[in-house]
Amino acid sequence: QSAIFNFQSLLTVILLLICTCAYIRALAPSLLDKNKTGFLGIFWKCARIGERKSPYVACCCIIMAFTILFSE
């Protein structure tokens, strides 16, 4: 199955996207800051979520890791 049809895989992909965008913005902010609108603005928004909600994102990553490791 693809990640679109499996809810747990979809959540994993979204969490990885948020974490990756926040990491890229920390290394090279100019890459994401020039694309605040349009299709590439999704990555800028994910980076913002990763920066501002980082404790919640970290807790979700830990919970997701435990569910992947121990539920399957």
All heavy atoms as TSV, in Angstrom:
chain	resi	resn	atom	element	x	y	z
A	1	GLN	N	N	0.825	-1.185	0.000
A	1	GLN	CA	C	0.000	0.000	0.000
A	1	GLN	C	C	0.867	1.246	0.000
A	1	GLN	O	O	1.986	1.240	0.501
A	1	GLN	CB	C	-0.868	0.033	1.250
A	1	GLN	CG	C	-2.061	-0.854	1.201
A	1	GLN	CD	C	-2.924	-0.669	2.453
A	1	GLN	OE1	O	-2.426	-0.271	3.487
A	1	GLN	NE2	N	-4.190	-0.938	2.314
A	2	SER	N	N	0.326	2.309	-0.507
A	2	SER	CA	C	1.056	3.566	-0.482
A	2	SER	C	C	0.769	4.295	0.826
A	2	SER	O	O	-0.119	3.926	1.596
A	2	SER	CB	C	0.652	4.434	-1.670
A	2	SER	OG	O	-0.688	4.847	-1.526
A	3	ALA	N	N	1.520	5.345	1.075
A	3	ALA	CA	C	1.370	6.099	2.318
A	3	ALA	C	C	0.061	6.878	2.370
A	3	ALA	O	O	-0.371	7.289	3.446
A	3	ALA	CB	C	2.548	7.053	2.492
A	4	ILE	N	N	-0.576	7.072	1.237
A	4	ILE	CA	C	-1.827	7.832	1.214
A	4	ILE	C	C	-2.964	7.023	1.834
A	4	ILE	O	O	-3.811	7.568	2.519
A	4	ILE	CB	C	-2.171	8.242	-0.224
A	4	ILE	CG1	C	-1.114	9.196	-0.757
A	4	ILE	CG2	C	-3.543	8.882	-0.299
A	4	ILE	CD1	C	-1.256	9.507	-2.224
A	5	PHE	N	N	-2.967	5.717	1.621
A	5	PHE	CA	C	-4.073	4.895	2.075
A	5	PHE	C	C	-3.872	4.318	3.477
A	5	PHE	O	O	-4.807	3.788	4.060
A	5	PHE	CB	C	-4.323	3.768	1.086
A	5	PHE	CG	C	-4.700	4.267	-0.273
A	5	PHE	CD1	C	-3.877	4.031	-1.349
A	5	PHE	CD2	C	-5.852	4.996	-0.461
A	5	PHE	CE1	C	-4.210	4.504	-2.609
A	5	PHE	CE2	C	-6.196	5.469	-1.701
A	5	PHE	CZ	C	-5.372	5.223	-2.785
A	6	ASN	N	N	-2.676	4.390	4.004
A	6	ASN	CA	C	-2.395	3.900	5.345
A	6	ASN	C	C	-2.202	5.110	6.254
A	6	ASN	O	O	-1.275	5.907	6.052
A	6	ASN	CB	C	-1.139	3.025	5.310
A	6	ASN	CG	C	-0.901	2.333	6.626
A	6	ASN	OD1	O	-1.565	2.605	7.606
A	6	ASN	ND2	N	0.065	1.438	6.642
A	7	PHE	N	N	-3.055	5.268	7.263
A	7	PHE	CA	C	-3.053	6.470	8.094
A	7	PHE	C	C	-1.752	6.616	8.868
A	7	PHE	O	O	-1.205	7.720	8.969
A	7	PHE	CB	C	-4.250	6.447	9.047
A	7	PHE	CG	C	-4.388	7.705	9.851
A	7	PHE	CD1	C	-4.716	8.892	9.237
A	7	PHE	CD2	C	-4.178	7.693	11.214
A	7	PHE	CE1	C	-4.843	10.059	9.968
A	7	PHE	CE2	C	-4.301	8.851	11.953
A	7	PHE	CZ	C	-4.637	10.031	11.327
A	8	GLN	N	N	-1.227	5.533	9.403
A	8	GLN	CA	C	0.019	5.606	10.171
A	8	GLN	C	C	1.185	6.014	9.267
A	8	GLN	O	O	2.025	6.819	9.670
A	8	GLN	CB	C	0.314	4.272	10.833
A	8	GLN	CG	C	1.538	4.317	11.725
A	8	GLN	CD	C	1.740	3.010	12.458
A	8	GLN	OE1	O	0.977	2.064	12.281
A	8	GLN	NE2	N	2.760	2.957	13.274
A	9	SER	N	N	1.219	5.518	8.062
A	9	SER	CA	C	2.273	5.901	7.132
A	9	SER	C	C	2.140	7.358	6.707
A	9	SER	O	O	3.140	8.060	6.548
A	9	SER	CB	C	2.246	5.011	5.900
A	9	SER	OG	O	2.512	3.686	6.258
A	10	LEU	N	N	0.917	7.815	6.541
A	10	LEU	CA	C	0.684	9.213	6.205
A	10	LEU	C	C	1.183	10.129	7.314
A	10	LEU	O	O	1.839	11.140	7.051
A	10	LEU	CB	C	-0.794	9.455	5.928
A	10	LEU	CG	C	-1.187	10.886	5.566
A	10	LEU	CD1	C	-0.593	11.270	4.232
A	10	LEU	CD2	C	-2.699	11.020	5.542
A	11	LEU	N	N	0.893	9.790	8.564
A	11	LEU	CA	C	1.387	10.589	9.688
A	11	LEU	C	C	2.906	10.575	9.759
A	11	LEU	O	O	3.535	11.599	10.056
A	11	LEU	CB	C	0.800	10.069	10.998
A	11	LEU	CG	C	-0.670	10.345	11.238
A	11	LEU	CD1	C	-1.103	9.731	12.559
A	11	LEU	CD2	C	-0.954	11.824	11.237
A	12	THR	N	N	3.516	9.452	9.462
A	12	THR	CA	C	4.973	9.360	9.457
A	12	THR	C	C	5.569	10.254	8.378
A	12	THR	O	O	6.545	10.965	8.628
A	12	THR	CB	C	5.410	7.899	9.232
A	12	THR	OG1	O	4.810	7.083	10.226
A	12	THR	CG2	C	6.906	7.760	9.308
A	13	VAL	N	N	4.982	10.247	7.211
A	13	VAL	CA	C	5.477	11.091	6.119
A	13	VAL	C	C	5.339	12.566	6.474
A	13	VAL	O	O	6.249	13.369	6.227
A	13	VAL	CB	C	4.738	10.756	4.804
A	13	VAL	CG1	C	5.015	11.782	3.728
A	13	VAL	CG2	C	5.121	9.375	4.329
A	14	ILE	N	N	4.228	12.952	7.071
A	14	ILE	CA	C	4.023	14.350	7.451
A	14	ILE	C	C	5.022	14.776	8.524
A	14	ILE	O	O	5.613	15.861	8.440
A	14	ILE	CB	C	2.567	14.569	7.912
A	14	ILE	CG1	C	1.617	14.449	6.725
A	14	ILE	CG2	C	2.406	15.935	8.573
A	14	ILE	CD1	C	0.158	14.427	7.087
A	15	LEU	N	N	5.247	13.929	9.525
A	15	LEU	CA	C	6.230	14.254	10.564
A	15	LEU	C	C	7.636	14.367	9.990
A	15	LEU	O	O	8.391	15.271	10.358
A	15	LEU	CB	C	6.195	13.201	11.669
A	15	LEU	CG	C	5.084	13.343	12.689
A	15	LEU	CD1	C	5.074	12.133	13.618
A	15	LEU	CD2	C	5.238	14.615	13.489
A	16	LEU	N	N	7.992	13.462	9.098
A	16	LEU	CA	C	9.311	13.543	8.470
A	16	LEU	C	C	9.451	14.799	7.611
A	16	LEU	O	O	10.518	15.417	7.579
A	16	LEU	CB	C	9.570	12.296	7.629
A	16	LEU	CG	C	9.887	11.033	8.412
A	16	LEU	CD1	C	9.958	9.842	7.472
A	16	LEU	CD2	C	11.187	11.184	9.167
A	17	LEU	N	N	8.394	15.192	6.928
A	17	LEU	CA	C	8.425	16.407	6.123
A	17	LEU	C	C	8.626	17.637	7.008
A	17	LEU	O	O	9.439	18.507	6.697
A	17	LEU	CB	C	7.138	16.540	5.310
A	17	LEU	CG	C	7.012	17.778	4.437
A	17	LEU	CD1	C	8.032	17.727	3.303
A	17	LEU	CD2	C	5.610	17.896	3.890
A	18	ILE	N	N	7.911	17.706	8.121
A	18	ILE	CA	C	8.047	18.835	9.037
A	18	ILE	C	C	9.453	18.901	9.611
A	18	ILE	O	O	10.086	19.966	9.634
A	18	ILE	CB	C	6.985	18.742	10.152
A	18	ILE	CG1	C	5.598	19.020	9.587
A	18	ILE	CG2	C	7.297	19.708	11.290
A	18	ILE	CD1	C	4.470	18.745	10.546
A	19	CYS	N	N	9.969	17.764	10.073
A	19	CYS	CA	C	11.315	17.739	10.662
A	19	CYS	C	C	12.389	18.073	9.634
A	19	CYS	O	O	13.340	18.808	9.930
A	19	CYS	CB	C	11.586	16.380	11.294
A	19	CYS	SG	S	10.541	16.030	12.711
A	20	THR	N	N	12.250	17.560	8.424
A	20	THR	CA	C	13.232	17.824	7.381
A	20	THR	C	C	13.234	19.289	6.967
A	20	THR	O	O	14.307	19.895	6.805
A	20	THR	CB	C	12.955	16.938	6.148
A	20	THR	OG1	O	12.944	15.577	6.564
A	20	THR	CG2	C	13.991	17.144	5.076
A	21	CYS	N	N	12.059	19.873	6.822
A	21	CYS	CA	C	11.984	21.287	6.438
A	21	CYS	C	C	12.553	22.192	7.524
A	21	CYS	O	O	13.246	23.173	7.225
A	21	CYS	CB	C	10.541	21.672	6.126
A	21	CYS	SG	S	9.915	20.965	4.605
A	22	ALA	N	N	12.284	21.875	8.781
A	22	ALA	CA	C	12.838	22.677	9.872
A	22	ALA	C	C	14.360	22.556	9.915
A	22	ALA	O	O	15.063	23.541	10.163
A	22	ALA	CB	C	12.233	22.239	11.198
A	23	TYR	N	N	14.884	21.371	9.647
A	23	TYR	CA	C	16.330	21.163	9.634
A	23	TYR	C	C	16.988	21.913	8.480
A	23	TYR	O	O	18.020	22.569	8.655
A	23	TYR	CB	C	16.639	19.670	9.542
A	23	TYR	CG	C	18.107	19.350	9.567
A	23	TYR	CD1	C	18.841	19.468	10.740
A	23	TYR	CD2	C	18.758	18.941	8.416
A	23	TYR	CE1	C	20.185	19.179	10.763
A	23	TYR	CE2	C	20.095	18.651	8.434
A	23	TYR	CZ	C	20.812	18.768	9.605
A	23	TYR	OH	O	22.148	18.488	9.617
A	24	ILE	N	N	16.375	21.857	7.306
A	24	ILE	CA	C	16.921	22.571	6.144
A	24	ILE	C	C	16.891	24.071	6.387
A	24	ILE	O	O	17.841	24.783	6.052
A	24	ILE	CB	C	16.151	22.194	4.864
A	24	ILE	CG1	C	16.471	20.756	4.475
A	24	ILE	CG2	C	16.475	23.135	3.714
A	24	ILE	CD1	C	15.630	20.227	3.343
A	25	ARG	N	N	15.822	24.575	6.992
A	25	ARG	CA	C	15.743	26.011	7.264
A	25	ARG	C	C	16.770	26.435	8.300
A	25	ARG	O	O	17.283	27.552	8.257
A	25	ARG	CB	C	14.350	26.401	7.728
A	25	ARG	CG	C	14.202	27.909	7.783
A	25	ARG	CD	C	12.775	28.347	7.954
A	25	ARG	NE	N	12.677	29.778	7.786
A	25	ARG	CZ	C	12.988	30.650	8.735
A	25	ARG	NH1	N	13.428	30.244	9.899
A	25	ARG	NH2	N	12.867	31.944	8.519
A	26	ALA	N	N	17.110	25.555	9.236
A	26	ALA	CA	C	18.143	25.889	10.212
A	26	ALA	C	C	19.518	25.964	9.548
A	26	ALA	O	O	20.349	26.795	9.939
A	26	ALA	CB	C	18.154	24.855	11.332
A	27	LEU	N	N	19.763	25.125	8.557
A	27	LEU	CA	C	21.058	25.130	7.874
A	27	LEU	C	C	21.169	26.243	6.837
A	27	LEU	O	O	22.193	26.913	6.752
A	27	LEU	CB	C	21.298	23.781	7.188
A	27	LEU	CG	C	21.557	22.592	8.093
A	27	LEU	CD1	C	21.762	21.341	7.261
A	27	LEU	CD2	C	22.764	22.836	8.972
A	28	ALA	N	N	20.142	26.406	6.036
A	28	ALA	CA	C	20.162	27.393	4.952
A	28	ALA	C	C	18.799	28.075	4.875
A	28	ALA	O	O	17.930	27.652	4.098
A	28	ALA	CB	C	20.499	26.719	3.630
A	29	PRO	N	N	18.589	29.118	5.656
A	29	PRO	CA	C	17.264	29.763	5.676
A	29	PRO	C	C	16.854	30.389	4.342
A	29	PRO	O	O	15.665	30.495	4.053
A	29	PRO	CB	C	17.402	30.846	6.739
A	29	PRO	CG	C	18.701	30.657	7.394
A	29	PRO	CD	C	19.500	29.712	6.597
A	30	SER	N	N	17.805	30.782	3.536
A	30	SER	CA	C	17.449	31.447	2.282
A	30	SER	C	C	16.764	30.502	1.294
A	30	SER	O	O	16.046	30.962	0.402
A	30	SER	CB	C	18.699	32.047	1.633
A	30	SER	OG	O	19.623	31.018	1.326
A	31	LEU	N	N	16.978	29.198	1.435
A	31	LEU	CA	C	16.338	28.240	0.525
A	31	LEU	C	C	14.822	28.241	0.660
A	31	LEU	O	O	14.097	28.168	-0.333
A	31	LEU	CB	C	16.857	26.831	0.785
A	31	LEU	CG	C	18.245	26.498	0.260
A	31	LEU	CD1	C	18.640	25.109	0.711
A	31	LEU	CD2	C	18.272	26.593	-1.245
A	32	LEU	N	N	14.337	28.318	1.884
A	32	LEU	CA	C	12.893	28.233	2.101
A	32	LEU	C	C	12.226	29.600	2.227
A	32	LEU	O	O	11.035	29.729	1.975
A	32	LEU	CB	C	12.598	27.403	3.349
A	32	LEU	CG	C	12.981	25.927	3.251
A	32	LEU	CD1	C	12.727	25.232	4.567
A	32	LEU	CD2	C	12.227	25.244	2.140
A	33	ASP	N	N	12.988	30.624	2.626
A	33	ASP	CA	C	12.369	31.933	2.840
A	33	ASP	C	C	11.986	32.641	1.553
A	33	ASP	O	O	11.089	33.474	1.558
A	33	ASP	CB	C	13.305	32.829	3.652
A	33	ASP	CG	C	13.344	32.428	5.105
A	33	ASP	OD1	O	12.450	31.683	5.542
A	33	ASP	OD2	O	14.276	32.868	5.814
A	34	LYS	N	N	12.630	32.300	0.443
A	34	LYS	CA	C	12.281	32.968	-0.810
A	34	LYS	C	C	11.014	32.398	-1.437
A	34	LYS	O	O	10.442	33.009	-2.314
A	34	LYS	CB	C	13.448	32.886	-1.795
A	34	LYS	CG	C	13.824	31.484	-2.211
A	34	LYS	CD	C	15.028	31.506	-3.122
A	34	LYS	CE	C	15.452	30.081	-3.440
A	34	LYS	NZ	N	16.659	30.041	-4.240
A	35	ASN	N	N	10.558	31.245	-0.979
A	35	ASN	CA	C	9.349	30.599	-1.514
A	35	ASN	C	C	8.273	30.528	-0.441
A	35	ASN	O	O	7.955	29.463	0.062
A	35	ASN	CB	C	9.673	29.190	-2.018
A	35	ASN	CG	C	10.663	29.192	-3.144
A	35	ASN	OD1	O	10.604	30.040	-4.015
A	35	ASN	ND2	N	11.584	28.254	-3.121
A	36	LYS	N	N	7.684	31.667	-0.096
A	36	LYS	CA	C	6.652	31.676	0.942
A	36	LYS	C	C	5.252	31.468	0.368
A	36	LYS	O	O	4.317	31.186	1.116
A	36	LYS	CB	C	6.698	32.993	1.713
A	36	LYS	CG	C	7.945	33.135	2.548
A	36	LYS	CD	C	7.921	34.395	3.356
A	36	LYS	CE	C	9.178	34.507	4.185
A	36	LYS	NZ	N	9.203	35.727	4.979
A	37	THR	N	N	5.098	31.596	-0.920
A	37	THR	CA	C	3.788	31.402	-1.541
A	37	THR	C	C	3.913	30.358	-2.645
A	37	THR	O	O	5.008	30.009	-3.073
A	37	THR	CB	C	3.265	32.718	-2.140
A	37	THR	OG1	O	4.197	33.182	-3.113
A	37	THR	CG2	C	3.065	33.778	-1.063
A	38	GLY	N	N	2.785	29.893	-3.100
A	38	GLY	CA	C	2.768	28.906	-4.173
A	38	GLY	C	C	2.970	27.493	-3.658
A	38	GLY	O	O	2.849	27.217	-2.466
A	39	PHE	N	N	3.295	26.604	-4.578
A	39	PHE	CA	C	3.452	25.197	-4.225
A	39	PHE	C	C	4.628	24.987	-3.281
A	39	PHE	O	O	4.555	24.209	-2.332
A	39	PHE	CB	C	3.631	24.356	-5.489
A	39	PHE	CG	C	3.851	22.904	-5.198
A	39	PHE	CD1	C	2.805	22.110	-4.744
A	39	PHE	CD2	C	5.102	22.330	-5.355
A	39	PHE	CE1	C	3.003	20.765	-4.459
A	39	PHE	CE2	C	5.315	20.990	-5.077
A	39	PHE	CZ	C	4.262	20.210	-4.626
A	40	LEU	N	N	5.730	25.662	-3.522
A	40	LEU	CA	C	6.909	25.507	-2.664
A	40	LEU	C	C	6.725	26.164	-1.297
A	40	LEU	O	O	7.529	25.957	-0.394
A	40	LEU	CB	C	8.150	26.059	-3.363
A	40	LEU	CG	C	8.569	25.309	-4.625
A	40	LEU	CD1	C	9.744	25.985	-5.291
A	40	LEU	CD2	C	8.887	23.863	-4.302
A	41	GLY	N	N	5.668	26.943	-1.137
A	41	GLY	CA	C	5.354	27.542	0.159
A	41	GLY	C	C	4.950	26.506	1.194
A	41	GLY	O	O	4.996	26.772	2.393
A	42	ILE	N	N	4.576	25.328	0.743
A	42	ILE	CA	C	4.236	24.234	1.660
A	42	ILE	C	C	5.444	23.878	2.515
A	42	ILE	O	O	5.324	23.646	3.721
A	42	ILE	CB	C	3.740	23.006	0.867
A	42	ILE	CG1	C	2.416	23.322	0.182
A	42	ILE	CG2	C	3.596	21.793	1.782
A	42	ILE	CD1	C	1.978	22.268	-0.797
A	43	PHE	N	N	6.629	23.883	1.903
A	43	PHE	CA	C	7.838	23.544	2.649
A	43	PHE	C	C	8.176	24.623	3.669
A	43	PHE	O	O	8.646	24.331	4.768
A	43	PHE	CB	C	9.001	23.312	1.684
A	43	PHE	CG	C	8.727	22.212	0.697
A	43	PHE	CD1	C	8.713	22.464	-0.661
A	43	PHE	CD2	C	8.455	20.924	1.124
A	43	PHE	CE1	C	8.449	21.465	-1.566
A	43	PHE	CE2	C	8.189	19.898	0.231
A	43	PHE	CZ	C	8.181	20.181	-1.114
A	44	TRP	N	N	7.938	25.896	3.314
A	44	TRP	CA	C	8.158	26.995	4.255
A	44	TRP	C	C	7.198	26.877	5.444
A	44	TRP	O	O	7.591	27.076	6.588
A	44	TRP	CB	C	7.977	28.332	3.540
A	44	TRP	CG	C	8.173	29.496	4.446
A	44	TRP	CD1	C	9.366	30.021	4.868
A	44	TRP	CD2	C	7.152	30.286	5.041
A	44	TRP	NE1	N	9.130	31.085	5.693
A	44	TRP	CE2	C	7.787	31.271	5.820
A	44	TRP	CE3	C	5.768	30.268	5.000
A	44	TRP	CZ2	C	7.079	32.215	6.542
A	44	TRP	CZ3	C	5.065	31.206	5.720
A	44	TRP	CH2	C	5.723	32.173	6.480
A	45	LYS	N	N	5.952	26.525	5.164
A	45	LYS	CA	C	4.968	26.366	6.236
A	45	LYS	C	C	5.311	25.187	7.130
A	45	LYS	O	O	5.155	25.268	8.356
A	45	LYS	CB	C	3.571	26.192	5.639
A	45	LYS	CG	C	3.060	27.447	4.999
A	45	LYS	CD	C	1.746	27.223	4.290
A	45	LYS	CE	C	1.359	28.485	3.538
A	45	LYS	NZ	N	0.187	28.305	2.704
A	46	CYS	N	N	5.792	24.102	6.554
A	46	CYS	CA	C	6.220	22.954	7.360
A	46	CYS	C	C	7.405	23.325	8.247
A	46	CYS	O	O	7.488	22.880	9.388
A	46	CYS	CB	C	6.571	21.777	6.464
A	46	CYS	SG	S	5.148	20.990	5.709
A	47	ALA	N	N	8.316	24.134	7.719
A	47	ALA	CA	C	9.453	24.581	8.525
A	47	ALA	C	C	8.991	25.449	9.683
A	47	ALA	O	O	9.510	25.338	10.807
A	47	ALA	CB	C	10.450	25.340	7.660
A	48	ARG	N	N	8.005	26.302	9.447
A	48	ARG	CA	C	7.450	27.143	10.518
A	48	ARG	C	C	6.799	26.296	11.605
A	48	ARG	O	O	6.954	26.556	12.794
A	48	ARG	CB	C	6.418	28.121	9.953
A	48	ARG	CG	C	6.998	29.296	9.324
A	48	ARG	CD	C	7.731	30.075	10.346
A	48	ARG	NE	N	8.031	31.380	9.812
A	48	ARG	CZ	C	8.779	32.258	10.421
A	48	ARG	NH1	N	9.305	31.957	11.574
A	48	ARG	NH2	N	9.026	33.405	9.882
A	49	ILE	N	N	6.050	25.292	11.191
A	49	ILE	CA	C	5.418	24.399	12.166
A	49	ILE	C	C	6.483	23.686	12.981
A	49	ILE	O	O	6.388	23.576	14.204
A	49	ILE	CB	C	4.500	23.387	11.449
A	49	ILE	CG1	C	3.293	24.086	10.856
A	49	ILE	CG2	C	4.056	22.286	12.412
A	49	ILE	CD1	C	2.465	23.225	9.936
A	50	GLY	N	N	7.534	23.228	12.327
A	50	GLY	CA	C	8.614	22.538	13.020
A	50	GLY	C	C	9.356	23.425	13.993
A	50	GLY	O	O	9.816	22.972	15.042
A	51	GLU	N	N	9.485	24.711	13.662
A	51	GLU	CA	C	10.179	25.636	14.549
A	51	GLU	C	C	9.312	26.051	15.730
A	51	GLU	O	O	9.777	26.073	16.865
A	51	GLU	CB	C	10.597	26.885	13.780
A	51	GLU	CG	C	11.668	26.651	12.762
A	51	GLU	CD	C	11.872	27.854	11.872
A	51	GLU	OE1	O	11.076	28.815	11.966
A	51	GLU	OE2	O	12.818	27.838	11.084
A	52	ARG	N	N	8.089	26.388	15.478
A	52	ARG	CA	C	7.230	26.951	16.526
A	52	ARG	C	C	6.619	25.895	17.430
A	52	ARG	O	O	6.369	26.142	18.595
A	52	ARG	CB	C	6.129	27.796	15.889
A	52	ARG	CG	C	6.691	29.018	15.218
A	52	ARG	CD	C	5.609	29.885	14.703
A	52	ARG	NE	N	6.177	31.071	14.068
A	52	ARG	CZ	C	5.459	32.055	13.598
A	52	ARG	NH1	N	4.149	32.004	13.659
A	52	ARG	NH2	N	6.048	33.092	13.036
A	53	LYS	N	N	6.331	24.746	16.896
A	53	LYS	CA	C	5.706	23.672	17.673
A	53	LYS	C	C	6.685	22.538	17.939
A	53	LYS	O	O	6.296	21.379	18.013
A	53	LYS	CB	C	4.485	23.112	16.918
A	53	LYS	CG	C	3.466	24.132	16.534
A	53	LYS	CD	C	2.665	24.577	17.725
A	53	LYS	CE	C	1.537	25.487	17.261
A	53	LYS	NZ	N	0.927	26.185	18.344
A	54	SER	N	N	7.949	22.855	18.103
A	54	SER	CA	C	8.971	21.807	18.186
A	54	SER	C	C	8.783	20.840	19.356
A	54	SER	O	O	9.032	19.652	19.182
A	54	SER	CB	C	10.365	22.426	18.206
A	54	SER	OG	O	10.512	23.283	19.296
A	55	PRO	N	N	8.340	21.256	20.558
A	55	PRO	CA	C	8.118	20.240	21.600
A	55	PRO	C	C	7.005	19.255	21.234
A	55	PRO	O	O	7.126	18.056	21.489
A	55	PRO	CB	C	7.734	21.051	22.834
A	55	PRO	CG	C	8.231	22.413	22.581
A	55	PRO	CD	C	8.192	22.607	21.101
A	56	TYR	N	N	5.960	19.747	20.608
A	56	TYR	CA	C	4.852	18.876	20.211
A	56	TYR	C	C	5.266	17.953	19.072
A	56	TYR	O	O	4.885	16.787	19.047
A	56	TYR	CB	C	3.637	19.710	19.808
A	56	TYR	CG	C	3.110	20.571	20.926
A	56	TYR	CD1	C	3.179	21.957	20.852
A	56	TYR	CD2	C	2.568	19.998	22.068
A	56	TYR	CE1	C	2.703	22.744	21.880
A	56	TYR	CE2	C	2.093	20.780	23.104
A	56	TYR	CZ	C	2.161	22.157	23.001
A	56	TYR	OH	O	1.708	22.932	24.014
A	57	VAL	N	N	6.024	18.481	18.131
A	57	VAL	CA	C	6.504	17.664	17.022
A	57	VAL	C	C	7.452	16.588	17.540
A	57	VAL	O	O	7.399	15.436	17.108
A	57	VAL	CB	C	7.179	18.546	15.945
A	57	VAL	CG1	C	7.851	17.704	14.883
A	57	VAL	CG2	C	6.160	19.469	15.299
A	58	ALA	N	N	8.302	16.943	18.494
A	58	ALA	CA	C	9.230	15.959	19.071
A	58	ALA	C	C	8.466	14.856	19.801
A	58	ALA	O	O	8.807	13.669	19.670
A	58	ALA	CB	C	10.199	16.652	20.018
A	59	CYS	N	N	7.440	15.217	20.556
A	59	CYS	CA	C	6.626	14.200	21.241
A	59	CYS	C	C	5.925	13.297	20.237
A	59	CYS	O	O	5.858	12.079	20.426
A	59	CYS	CB	C	5.604	14.870	22.153
A	59	CYS	SG	S	6.312	15.623	23.614
A	60	CYS	N	N	5.412	13.874	19.162
A	60	CYS	CA	C	4.758	13.065	18.126
A	60	CYS	C	C	5.751	12.124	17.453
A	60	CYS	O	O	5.409	10.976	17.149
A	60	CYS	CB	C	4.113	13.972	17.081
A	60	CYS	SG	S	2.654	14.827	17.672
A	61	CYS	N	N	6.983	12.593	17.249
A	61	CYS	CA	C	8.005	11.719	16.647
A	61	CYS	C	C	8.337	10.555	17.568
A	61	CYS	O	O	8.505	9.418	17.115
A	61	CYS	CB	C	9.265	12.521	16.331
A	61	CYS	SG	S	9.094	13.612	14.915
A	62	ILE	N	N	8.442	10.814	18.861
A	62	ILE	CA	C	8.743	9.752	19.823
A	62	ILE	C	C	7.594	8.750	19.885
A	62	ILE	O	O	7.815	7.528	19.864
A	62	ILE	CB	C	9.050	10.350	21.207
A	62	ILE	CG1	C	10.379	11.107	21.146
A	62	ILE	CG2	C	9.093	9.275	22.280
A	62	ILE	CD1	C	10.668	11.939	22.374
A	63	ILE	N	N	6.375	9.236	19.943
A	63	ILE	CA	C	5.205	8.349	19.980
A	63	ILE	C	C	5.123	7.527	18.700
A	63	ILE	O	O	4.865	6.318	18.734
A	63	ILE	CB	C	3.922	9.170	20.206
A	63	ILE	CG1	C	3.917	9.753	21.626
A	63	ILE	CG2	C	2.682	8.332	19.959
A	63	ILE	CD1	C	2.838	10.784	21.858
A	64	MET	N	N	5.372	8.169	17.568
A	64	MET	CA	C	5.330	7.457	16.290
A	64	MET	C	C	6.421	6.393	16.228
A	64	MET	O	O	6.197	5.288	15.726
A	64	MET	CB	C	5.484	8.438	15.127
A	64	MET	CG	C	5.345	7.807	13.775
A	64	MET	SD	S	3.733	7.077	13.451
A	64	MET	CE	C	2.690	8.490	13.450
A	65	ALA	N	N	7.596	6.691	16.755
A	65	ALA	CA	C	8.680	5.709	16.753
A	65	ALA	C	C	8.308	4.485	17.591
A	65	ALA	O	O	8.540	3.343	17.171
A	65	ALA	CB	C	9.963	6.338	17.274
A	66	PHE	N	N	7.718	4.709	18.761
A	66	PHE	CA	C	7.319	3.578	19.600
A	66	PHE	C	C	6.211	2.762	18.955
A	66	PHE	O	O	6.225	1.533	19.023
A	66	PHE	CB	C	6.883	4.051	20.989
A	66	PHE	CG	C	8.030	4.296	21.912
A	66	PHE	CD1	C	8.327	5.577	22.339
A	66	PHE	CD2	C	8.825	3.251	22.349
A	66	PHE	CE1	C	9.391	5.808	23.183
A	66	PHE	CE2	C	9.890	3.466	23.201
A	66	PHE	CZ	C	10.190	4.756	23.620
A	67	THR	N	N	5.268	3.423	18.290
A	67	THR	CA	C	4.191	2.659	17.657
A	67	THR	C	C	4.722	1.851	16.478
A	67	THR	O	O	4.258	0.730	16.236
A	67	THR	CB	C	3.039	3.566	17.207
A	67	THR	OG1	O	3.535	4.560	16.311
A	67	THR	CG2	C	2.369	4.216	18.389
A	68	ILE	N	N	5.661	2.411	15.745
A	68	ILE	CA	C	6.226	1.674	14.614
A	68	ILE	C	C	7.065	0.492	15.115
A	68	ILE	O	O	7.004	-0.615	14.574
A	68	ILE	CB	C	7.060	2.594	13.717
A	68	ILE	CG1	C	6.138	3.547	12.964
A	68	ILE	CG2	C	7.916	1.810	12.734
A	68	ILE	CD1	C	6.852	4.619	12.188
A	69	LEU	N	N	7.846	0.704	16.158
A	69	LEU	CA	C	8.716	-0.351	16.664
A	69	LEU	C	C	7.958	-1.485	17.345
A	69	LEU	O	O	8.297	-2.647	17.185
A	69	LEU	CB	C	9.736	0.230	17.631
A	69	LEU	CG	C	10.858	1.044	17.022
A	69	LEU	CD1	C	11.701	1.680	18.117
A	69	LEU	CD2	C	11.726	0.180	16.141
A	70	PHE	N	N	6.939	-1.145	18.123
A	70	PHE	CA	C	6.322	-2.145	18.978
A	70	PHE	C	C	4.940	-2.602	18.551
A	70	PHE	O	O	4.426	-3.582	19.081
A	70	PHE	CB	C	6.262	-1.632	20.419
A	70	PHE	CG	C	7.620	-1.354	20.992
A	70	PHE	CD1	C	7.961	-0.074	21.404
A	70	PHE	CD2	C	8.567	-2.354	21.104
A	70	PHE	CE1	C	9.214	0.189	21.935
A	70	PHE	CE2	C	9.820	-2.095	21.629
A	70	PHE	CZ	C	10.135	-0.834	22.042
A	71	SER	N	N	4.300	-1.947	17.608
A	71	SER	CA	C	2.949	-2.375	17.221
A	71	SER	C	C	2.955	-3.272	15.981
A	71	SER	O	O	1.972	-3.950	15.736
A	71	SER	CB	C	2.059	-1.159	16.985
A	71	SER	OG	O	2.438	-0.491	15.800
A	72	GLU	N	N	3.994	-3.250	15.218
A	72	GLU	CA	C	3.977	-4.047	13.980
A	72	GLU	C	C	4.684	-5.359	14.148
A	72	GLU	O	O	5.491	-5.664	14.848
A	72	GLU	CB	C	4.616	-3.256	12.840
A	72	GLU	CG	C	3.756	-2.070	12.475
A	72	GLU	CD	C	4.364	-1.273	11.330
A	72	GLU	OE1	O	5.415	-1.656	10.798
A	72	GLU	OE2	O	3.762	-0.287	10.976
